[in-house]
Amino acid sequence: MLSLLGFGMIATFLFLVISKRLSVVVAFIFVAILFGVIGGFSADMGDMMMNGILKVAPTAIMIVFAILYFGLMIDVGLFDPMISRILNIVKGDPLKVVMATAVITMLVGLDGDGSSTFLITVSALLPLYTKLGMNRLILACVISLSAGVMNMIPWGGPLVRAAASLQLEVSDLFNPLIPAMAAGLMWTLFSAYLLGKREKARLGTIHLKGASMAFAEQLSAHKIPGKPPRLFWFNALLTLCLMTLLIIDILPIPILFAIAFAIALFVNFPHPKEQQERILSHANSFVMVSTLVFAAGIFTGVFTETKMMDAMANTIVSLTPEWLGSHLPLVVAITSLPLSFVFSPDAYYFGILPVISHTAANFGVDPVEIGRAALLGHSTTGFPLSPLVPATFILIGLVEVDFGEHQKFLFKWAFGTTIVMTITAILTNAISL
């Protein structure tokens, strides 16, 4: 009964959001309350929701300070030289712009954090897409594909989760998947080429009037002109230090962003009145995204603590036919992307994966293959699509595209990434057929 309730909860949410009958925030909260009441959990539902909110609170805090930090960097013109160089290279060619989007995202994605990757790449590239009149769904799609494949790096969350869940060494999971990851990056570049070629056919090459164009209009409506040039190097060094510390993981990410924002705000705007103005100028951005995150926490709190997730996991495993036992790595690789719509990363890696791994062991399949197979879909192409991953809403919030439209546009390209990487993993014996 709990399993059916869980499937119904997820299906209802997806239907309401994709059909645009409710906004994501309202759907999260209404569906959680509805199915909590239907399941008879009214008395405990408040505690469940609060627990869910507490679990996502660090993410929401990080989002607030990260948006404020990068918003401030845009205000003071940190990204102006970067955009100028990109403009000089692409010269108004949409094909080159989309290809550049893929490469830049791959480089930024080395920090292993999807949220910061989205923040940095969108901040740098959205003004260019806006100036050229390009489709923002393509920006969200290419960033998602690139960041998704880069999410497989050893210090990324999914691989760490899989290693902890299956009690395996990180190197045992990752090293055999390096060829598959390389294939995924090549597929991403190929997809970017096709999307860019299509956009170039629609728009043609746009002749921009010189590199000294008015970036005030491109980068932000809140751009603050007239900052002393010396502050550019301070801001650049501060941002470089921040990115380095994020990779080193010396402090929690929300704390790093909070400290960096406080330093940047004080140095660039020493007067309290100016500081308040800068914070208020970006209030719409972080209020919208953080609200989505907290609403998702309410939803996942009810979904997890009612044990609906556990019941669904048992149902999926029980429905696996005997003849599929030896082919479970392939099944997990192909289904891991669709299951990202149903299970959050924590739910999948710590709830579903151990059960599937145990089942596969009974058929003589090494659990490490199940872990690798899961990484081919759920951790890569799944997270920018899933309504259960807060980073998804950071992306769509920054790019300002509809969640349902983003899912429909991205899915076929994302699933193609999973297929390409799965084939490569089979050919290189990372997983068995």
N, C-alpha and C positions, 0 to 999 in steps of 0.2 A: 504493500500500500504506500509506504514512504517513497519507494522507488518511482511509482507512477506519479505521485505528488511532485517529486523533484523534476521529473521530465516535463510535467505539465507547467511547473513554475518557470523553467528555462524557456520552453516553447512559447508561453504566454508573453514573457518579457520580449523575446526576439520578435514576435509578431507585432506587438504594440510599437516597438521602436522602428523596425524596418518599414512597417506600413505607415509610419508617421502619425499614428493615432494619439500618441503621448510623447512628450519629451523624455529624454533619457533619465533625468533626475526624477520626474514624477513617476515614470514606469518602475524604476528601481524601488521606490518607497511603497507605491501602491501594491505592486505585485508581492513584495515581501510581506506586507501586512495581510493581504488577501490569503496567501497560501499558508501563512503562519496561523491564521484563524481557522482556515479549513482543516489544517492538520491537528487542531486542538492544542496549540501551543500558546494560547493567548496569555496565560499567566506568566510565562517565562520569556515572552517575546521582547519585552523591554531590555532585559539583561542580554539577550542574544544580540540585539541591535547595537547596544553599547559596546559589547565585546568586539563586534565587527568594526565599529567606528574606531575603537582604540587600536586595532590592528593596522588600519590604514592611516592613522594619524601621522606617523612619521613621513609617509609619502606625501600627504597633504601639506605638511609643514615645509618639506623640501620644495614642493611645487611653488608655494607662496614666495619663498625667498629666492628661488631660482628664477622665476618670472620677473621678480623685482630687480634682481641683479642684471640679467641680460637685457631687460627693458632699459635699465639705467645705462648700460653700455651702448645701446642703440641711441639713446638720447644724446650722449656725449660724443657720438661719431666713431666709436671704436671699429665698427665694421665697414666704414667708408672706404678705406684703402683696399680691403678684401673685395668688396663689390666692384670697385674700380678695375682691379686686375681681372676679375672674372669677366666684366664687360669688355675689356680690351681683348681678351682671348676669344670669347664667344661671338663678339661683334654682332649681337642681335640675332644670332642663329638659334632658333628653338631647339634644334637637334643637339647642338653643342651644350646648350643650357641644361638639358635633361641628362646628358652624359656626365657633365660636371657635377650635377646633383648626386648622382650615384657615387662618384669617386670621393667627393667631399664627405658624404655620409659615412662611407667606409673608413675614412681616416679618423673622423670624429668618433665613430663607433668603437674605436680601440679602447675607450675608457670603460667599456663594459656595462654602461648604464643607459638603458633605452630612453629614459626620461630626459637626461641631459643631452643625449644625442639629438633628440627631437627639438629641444629648446635651441640648441646652437645652430643646427642646420636650417631650421625654419626661419630663425631670426636673420640669418645671412642671405637666404635665397628667396624668401617670399617677396621682398621688394622688387627683385628682378623679374619674377613671374608676373607680378602686378603691372610693372612697367611695360612688359612685352604683350600683355593681354593673354597669357597662357592659362591653360586649364589647371586650377589648383588641385584637382583630383590627381593629376599626374604627379605633382609635387609630393602629395601625401603618399601616393603609390610607390614611387621610386625610393623615397626615404624609408618607407616601411620595408621594402624588399632588401635594401642595403643594410639597414639596421638589424633586420631579422637574421640574416646570415651571420653578421658580426656578433650576434648574441650568443653564438656557439663558443666563443673564446673561453679559456679555462677559468678566468676570473669573473665570468658572467654568472648571473643568478641561476639560470636553468641547469648548467652543467654541475654547479655546486650542489644544487638540490638533488639532481639525479645521483651523484656520487654519495651523498649522505643517506639518501633513501635506500639505495641498494648496497651501501657499505662497500663501495669500490673506490679504487684510486682514480683521481681525476685524469691522470695520464692514460690509464687503461681505457677510459671512455673517449678521450679527445684525440689522442695520437692517430688511431686508425681512421678517424673521421676527417683528417686534414684534407685528403683528396676530395672528399665529398663537399667540404666547405669551399675549397677552391672552385669546384664545379658550380656551386651555388652562386659564388661571386661572378663567375663568367656568365651564368644565366641572367643574373641581375643586370650586368652591362648590356647583354643582348636585348633584354626586355626594355631597358632604357633607350637603346638605339631604335627599337621599333616604335616606342611611344613618342620619342623625339622626332622621328621621321614623319609620323602621322601629324604631329603638331606643326612641323615645318610645312607640310603640304597644305595645312589649313591656313596658316598665318603668313608663310613666306619668311624671308629674312628681313628683319625690321632694322632700318638704318637709324641708329641712335646718334644724336647730335653731340659728338665729342664725349670724352671721358669726364669732363668737368660739369656733368649734368647736375641738376638740383637734387641732391640726395635727401634734402629735407622732406620732399614729398614722398620719396621712395621708402625711406626707412621707418619713419614714424610721424604721425600727426603731432606728436609731442616732442619732436626734436628740439634740443636746446642749442642754438647757435652761439658762436663766440667764445667757446671754451679755450683756454690757453693751450697751444700746441704741445707744451711739455706734458700735459696730462694724458695725452695719447699714450706715451710710453709707460707712464705709471699704470694706466688702465690695462694696457697690453700685458705688462709684467704681472700684474695682479691676477688677470685672467689665466695666464700661463701657470702661475703658482697654484691657482685653484684647481685647474685641470690635472696638474701633477699630483696634488694631494688627494684628489678624487680617486686617481688610479692607485696610489699607495694605500689608500683607505686608512689614513692615520687617525681620522675622526669620523663620526657618523656624517653622512652626506648632508642631512638637514642643518647640522651645526656648521659645517664648512661653508655652506651657502649663506647662512645667517651672518657669520663673521665677515665673509667677503663682502656681502652687501653693506653691512654697517661701515666697513672701512671705505668702500667705494663712495658711498653716499656722503660720508663726512668729508673726504678729501675733495670730491668734485663739487659738493654743495655744503659749505661749512655753516651756513645760516639755517637755523631750525625751520624758518618759514619755507625756504626753498626745499628742504628735506621733506616736509609734509606735502608740498605740491607734487614732488616727484612720486611719492608713494601713492597719492590719490590719482595721479595721471594713469597709473597702471592697475588701479583697483578692479576695473571691469574684467581684466584678463585673469587675475588670480582668483577672484571671487567665483567666477564661472567655473573654472577648472577644479578648484578645491571643493566646490559644492558637489560636482560630479563624483569626486573621489569619496567624499563622506557618504553620499547616497549609495555608491557601490558597496561601501563597508556595511551599511544597513542590510543591503540585499544579501551579501555573502555571509554576514553574521547569522541570519535566519537560515540560509541554505545549508550552512555547515553544521551549526549547533543543533538543528532539528534531526541530524543524522540522515537527511535526505541524500546527501552526497555519498555517504557510506552505503546506503541501500542501493543507489544507482550503480555504484562500483560492483557490488555483488551481483546485480542483475546482468550487467555487461559480461562479467566473467562466466556466469552460469549459462549464458546463451552462446558461448563459444563452442562450436561443434568439435568433436574429437579429431576429425580429419584435418582440422586447421592447426592442431597443436604444434606440429613441426614448422609451420609457416608463420608462427606468431610474430617474429621480428618484422616480416614484411607487412603483416596486418597492422601492427602497432605503428609502423612508419607511415602507412597510408592513412590510417584513421586518426593519427595524433593531431593533425590540423583541424578536422571537423570537431574533435573533442575539445579543442580550445574554446569553442563557443559555450561548452557546457561546464567545464572545469577550469578553475583558476590554476595558475602554475603550482601553488602549494597543494591544492586539492588533487591535482593530477599526479604530481611527483611523489607526494607523501601518502595519498589515498589510493589512487588507481595503480600506479606503477608497481609498488611492492606486491600487490595481489596478482597482477598479470605476470610479473617475474616469477613468482612462486608457482603459478600455473604452468608457465613455460618450462620450468625446471623439471616438472613431472613428465614432460615430453622430450627431455634430453637437450633442451636449448639452454645455452649459457646465459645467465642473467645479464651479463655485460652487453650482450647483443640487444636485449630488450631496452636497456638504458640508452644505447646508441640510437636505436630505432626511434625512441621517443624524442630524442634531440633533433631528429631530422624534420620534424613538423611542429610539435607543440612549442618548442623553445624558439624557433626561428620565424617561420612564416605565420605562426598562430598568434603571437602576442600583439602585433599591430592590428589584428582583426577582432580580438576577443573583447566582448563587453565587460568581462570580469577582470581586465587588466587596466589599472589606472593610467598607465602610460599611453594607452590608446586615446584617451580623452584629452591628454596633453596635446597630442598630435593634431587631432581634429579641431581642438579649441584654438590652437595657434594658427592653423591653416584656414580655419573658418569654413569647413565643409560639413555637410550633413553626415551623421554617423552611418545611416543606412546606405547612402550613396557611396560612401567610402568603402564599405564592406562589399557592395556589389561590384565596384570598379576593381578593387584589389584582389578579390578572391581567386580569379582564374590565373593571375600572374603569380600569386603566392603559392597556389597549389602546384603550378608548374615548377616552382623552386623545389618543393618537396619531392616531386617526381624525379627531377634531374639529380638531386642529391641522393635519393634512394637508389636509383639505378647505379650511380657511381659507387655507393657504399656496397652494393651487391657485387659489382665487378672487382672491387678491391678487397673483398672478403671481410669488410667491416661488420656486415650482417649477412646472415644466410638466407637463401631463397626458400 
